[in-house]
């Protein structure tokens, strides 16, 4: 599923990860995609949208956020949908008007 969403970058990530750290890549693949994405209850589009929203709201996750934007497009979520979510996150920040 990871390769379906993110393409060849997954193979490159595994090839470029130092042997000392490869267990972390395996953990992320198994936990994030093997476990989370195979549970019942939500479809792939819903799961990917929630991953995007959580990363966007958390902040400081730009590389992961960029990857999950791509994955959202792969599963059929629209740019408009993602922008509306970011707008709602910004409203929740209580940023004073300029």
N, C-alpha and C positions, 0 to 999 in steps of 0.2 A: 504494500500500500504506500509506503514511503516513496518508493521509486515511481509509482504512478503519479503521486502529487508533485514530487520535486525532481524527477528525472535523473540524469546522469550525475548530478551533483552528489547524490548519495554514494555512488561508487567511488567518486573522487574523494569524498570525505573519509571513507574507510581506508582508501589507499594512502592518504596523506596523514592519517592519524598515527602518531608515534606508538610503537608496540606497548609502551608503558601505559598508554591512555586508551587503548582500543576497547578495553572492557567498559569504558564509559559510553562509547558509541553503541556497543551492543546493548547496554542497559537502556539507553534512550530509545533505541529501536523497539526493544521488547516491551518496555513500559508504556511509552507514549503511543506507539502504533500497534503493537501486538496485543496489549491489554485494553487500553482506553478506546481505541477505534474499532474493536471487535465486540464490544458489549451491546446488548439490546437496549432499546429505548429511544435512541436518537439516530437519525440517518446521517450519512457522511456530511451532507451540506450543513446540517445543524451542528454537528461536532466541530467542523472546521470553522464555522462562524463563531462559535463560542471560544475556540482557541484564539482566534483573531481578537475578539473583544477583550478577553482576559489579558492578552499581551499588550494590547493598546492601552488599556486602563492602568496596567502595572507600570508602564514606562520603562525606559532603559533597556528595551529588548529589540532594538531596531533590526538586527540581522534576522532574528526569529520572526519578527513581524513581517518583514519583507517576504520571507519564505511562505508564511501563512496567507499573505495576500495572494500569491501565486496559487497556492493550494485552494483557496476559496474560488478562484476563477475556474480551476480544473473541475471542481464539484458543482459548478453552475451558479454560485453566488455572484451577484453583480457589483460593479464598482459603486453604484448608487446605494446599494444596501450597506456596503462597508463605510461609505462616507456618512450615511445617516447614523450608523452606530458611533462613529467618531464624534459626530456632532452631539449626540446624546451624552457621551462621556465628557465632552467639554462643558456642556451645560451643568453637569454634576460637579464641576470643579469650582463653581461660584467665582468665576473670573470677573472682576469688575469691568464694566463697560468703559471704553476709552473716551 
